[in-house]
Amino acid sequence: MFLIQVILLAVVCAVFQMLLPGNAVYVVAAIALVFGLIFGQKPFHAFVMGLLGVGFLWGGYALWLDQMTDSILGSKVAVLFSLPNALTLALATGLIGGILGGFAALSGALIRKLIA
């Protein structure tokens, strides 16, 4: 059940990011918060759900974009952030997105716990 929730979170976030492209961060945070509210898990499990779902989505998308552009853009942006290569940039992107999704889902789980 947990794996299904992680995959569902990633798919729903991906769909809404395509529909609302300028507000990707807010969309992901709102959806992860709603998932934390709806599924009523323990706070730690909600955090891990958001971390994995959004982290894999953002990291995977960054890797896909890097492959589609033959690492031209990724390597130039990695140089700007003093990272060794585009793969490290994609991993950092996934980590940042995962932390965002994790804390949003954790917030949703804690709000549900507060209300109940």
N, C-alpha and C positions, 0 to 999 in steps of 0.2 A: 504494500500500500504506500509506503514511504517513497519508493522509487517512482511510482506512478504520480505522486504529488510533485516530485521534483521535475519530472518530464513535463507534466501539465503546466507547472509554473513557467518553465522555459518556453513552452509553445505559446502560452497566452501572452507572455511578455514580448515575444518575437512578433506576434501578430499586431499587438497594440503599438509597438515601436515602428512598424511599417505604416500603420494608419496615422500615427501622430509623430512624425520623424523629428520635429524640432524640440520635443519635450521628452526625450528618451529617459533621462534620469528621473524625472517626476513620475512618468508612467510606470517605470519599473518599481519605484518605491511604493507607489499607491497599490499596484497589483500585489506585490509581496506582502504589504500590510493587510490587504483583504484576504489573501491566502492564510496568513497567520490567524486572522479572526475566524475564518470559516472552518478551518480544519481542527482547531482546538487541540493542538498538540502541547506537549510540555515545551517550555520556553527553549530549552537547548535543541530539541528536535526541530522546532520552527526556525531557529537560527541556522541550523545546518541545511534545512530545506532551502531557505533563501540563498545561502552561501553557494550551494552546489548548483541550484537552478539558474540563477543569474550569472554566477561565475563561469559556468560552462557556456552559457549563451554568449556573453560578451567576449570571453576568451576565444571561443570557437569562431565567432564572427570576425574577430580581429585576425585570426589565423587565415580564415577564408579570404578576407580582403587582401591580406599580404600575399597569398598565393595567386590571386587574380591579377595583381599588379606586378608580379615577378619581383617582389620585395623592394621595389623602387621607393614607394612612399614610406613603407615601414622602416627601412634602413635610415632614411633621412630624418624621420621623426625620432628614431632611437638615438641618433647622434645628438639631436637637440636636448634630449633628456639624459645624456651621458650613459646610455645603456649600450651593452656590447653588440646587440643585434636585434632584428625585428622579432625574433621568437621571444626574447625577454620582454619586449614591449607588449606583445600579446598576452604573456603570462601576467604582467603587471596590470593590464587592462582587465583581465579576468578576475584578478584579486580585488581590484577596486570595485568592480561591479558586484562581486560576491559579497564583499563586506557591506555594500549598500543594501543589497537584497536581504542579507542575513539580519542586519539590524532592523530593517523594515518589517520583516516577518516576525522577528522577536517582539517588536513593538505591538504588532497585531495580536500575538499570543498573550502578551501581558495585559493588553486592554481587555481581551476576552476574559482573562482570569480576574481582572479587577471588576468587571461587570457581573460576572457569575456569582 
